[in-house]
Each structure stands twice: as C-alpha cells, then as structure tokens.
C-alpha cells in the first residue's frame, strides 16, 4: 500500500507536521480525554481521521476511535457520550468545529474484525491505521492493528508514534458490569438500529457485539478509486 502514500497525502493535503491550530487541538484532546482514560473498561483512545493526519481545515472536528474491554462496548459508548455531552464538546450536526466526534467504538476482540470490514484494496483504512495517534493504549492495541495490516513489514522504517500515556494491563472480570453492559445494550440497541434504518442502512455503519461504527458517509471506495485511477 505504501506505493500509494504520496497520492494519499496529496489527496487529503496531509502535512508533515501539525499546524499551530492542530497543536492546540491535540492539547485539547489530552485535556479532555484524561478523566475518561481512568475508566478501567476503556482500553484505548486514539485520534483518527483529519487531525491524526495533520489535514484539518477551519471547520474540522476531532475524531476519536475508542476501544473498550470485551463485553463493555455499550458502557464505554454511553459513558463517553454523556461525558462529552455534559462538557458541551460533543459534535452534533449543528456543532462541528473543534468538537469531539464519537463515531467509532470497538472491543478488544473487535480489533480482529478490521479484517472483515476491509474492502478490496482498502487504501483509506490502511493509512487510517498508519496515521492513528495514540492517547491511551493499555493492551498494545495499536501494535495489533499494525500487525493486521502488515504496516511494519511493508515499511521497516516506519516510525511508530510514541504513547502519550502508559498503563498496566488490566483483565479483571466483573459480573455486575457484564450485566450493566447487557442492560445498556438492551436499552439503546433498538434506537441505534432504527437510526441506521432511517439512514437507509449505509454500508459504512456497523452495529454488532464488538463494533459500533457510525460512518454513514464512508469514503473508502471513493478514495480507493480516485487514487488507483489517478495517473
């Protein structure tokens, strides 16, 4: 995939270094994710999309990819959504600029599902992983993603982004939280599925036990076709 790297950077206007505005946004990420990073069932928080690629514009939001421990997907989704909503920093259709977009959650088991959601020649997803910026990574999640996409094998000189925070592994089980997650799923799953139906079931939206991905405007096919066909 690295043969497409220059085209990919040109397509999204990716800069080598973050702008001053992007540096401010990264500081905002560190400030606002620090409290939720202490939640035991949050295993990973990553900046993704335009900010992670140093490719923001004046109206860009802040996209987060959040990974939960297994059987804690709905707890993590609801807690983080309420947290950013309470602070007034959650992205909505009317509040986009500089706010947090919470559209991609998965469990640790769900990391392996990236192989299932890949499309043929998935250039965008490959570089989406490549450019992820790690904020929290308690169980080597980013390393697992790199291995899934063979990024280090394809590019031995790949300079992995340093972790901003370090944590010990935590694999404690709690039956109460198993039930709590099950309860939250029961409460919110119908509403979530109905919302997908109202959007006419876009292929970029995924709702299952290990992944909640709400990208109703998934651009991966468009990006792949443009980059591969661009002479």
Buried (B, 14 or more C-beta within 10 A) or exposed (E): BEEBBEBBBEBBEBEEEBEEBBEEBBEBBEEBBBEBBEBEBBBBBBBBBBBBBBBBEEEBBBBBBBBBBBBBBBBBBBBBBEBBEEEEBBBEEEEEEBBBBBBBBBBBBBBEBBEEBBEEBBBBBBBBBBBBBBBBBBBBBBEBBBEBBEBEEEEEEEEEBEEBBEBEEEEEEBEEBBEBBEEBBEEBEEEBEEEBEEEEEEEBBBEEBBBBBBBBEBEBBEBBEBBEEEE
